[in-house]
Amino acid sequence: MRVEDFDFELPEELIAQTPLADRTSSKLLITDYPNNKLEHKSFAMIIDELNEGDCLVLNDTKVMPARLMGVKEDTGANIEVLLLTQMEGDEWETLVKPAKRVKIGTKIVFGEGLLTAVCTGLKDHGGRIFRFEYDGVFFEVLDKLGEMPLPPYIHEKLDDKDRYQTVYAKEQGSAAAPTAGLHFTTELLEAIKEKGVKIAFVTLHVGLGTFRPVSVDSIDDHEMHAEFYRITKETADLINGVKAAGGKIVAVGTTSTRTLETVATRFNGILQEDSGWTSIFIYPGYEFKCIDGMITNFHLPKSTLVMLVSALTSKEFILSAYREAIEQRYRFFSFGDAMFIKGRNY
């Protein structure tokens, strides 16, 4: 299967640059694969698609203000550092621009010395390992100096940084938001619970995989970057119970999906308390072991995310849904509109 098979033409003006004032006012495309049907709704109507006894699974990761602007100590050259993954102690895997200026031993100064970093390792695609030095608590220093790491296709300044954060974000550690969850408000989630739908949380810290393009021709040759996940016993037991009772498991976003499918694969379809690093790559031909449906945004052409949602239905069905969304002027990517995918077993 070729990466080119997942390409499509997207008018640049459909790439959402700013979030809507009301999170729930986004458009919602219902993609009903079992009935070969598409429906147009507003996101607030997602509650009508969920039934008593179903389970909605959310990723509670919190985005760090992970973009740091610093200067090289010896030359004063400007350097941008994007924190990706905490490795051990104060060592972090990062993306650096311009990477060619940063070699092992290079020292970067941020905030007039409030934070410093020394490069201790080199990675592919502009990746660097840094050891940070500071006084106090690292995340408090980061809150003072860091900026929200908006994706490169967003050119507008974000007035309210909380709009790139889900309302239920709790576990700090992501370099990007799990954007499917941005459509939910606390009030909508409460209404969903009152309907009898269970709410469960998993954690997956979004890392380098979000920023790395697919640079191979064949899907089989692509390697996913590992990301940290955690699922609690409470969540595992809740989802197992819903499945046993015949309820549907609806994952909010590709990150929740990858977490659930990673754990279900490890334990033969039954979830257990678990944590670790996942590099699971889901594309057509994959047999889902946990989820029945997914709420997600519209993704970049030729991305691993388009491949994942295609696996839940079919490539042809998803690309036809994308064509419909483009014709109807849906907004794409992080601050864009949403789709609810009813998978082949829904």
Salt bridges, closest charged atoms under 4 A:
GLU4 OE2 - LYS302 NZ 3.43
GLU13 OE2 - ARG329 NH2 3.28
GLU49 OE2 - LYS41 NZ 2.57
GLU49 OE1 - LYS342 NZ 3.10
GLU73 OE2 - LYS107 NZ 3.68
GLU80 OE2 - ARG67 NE 2.63
GLU93 OE1 - HIS225 NE2 3.58
GLU133 OE2 - ARG131 NH2 3.98
GLU190 OE2 - LYS193 NZ 3.36
GLU227 OE1 - ARG258 NH1 2.60
ASP237 OD2 - LYS233 NZ 2.71
ASP274 OD1 - ARG266 NH1 2.81
GLU316 OE2 - LYS315 NZ 3.44
GLU324 OE2 - HIS40 NE2 2.76
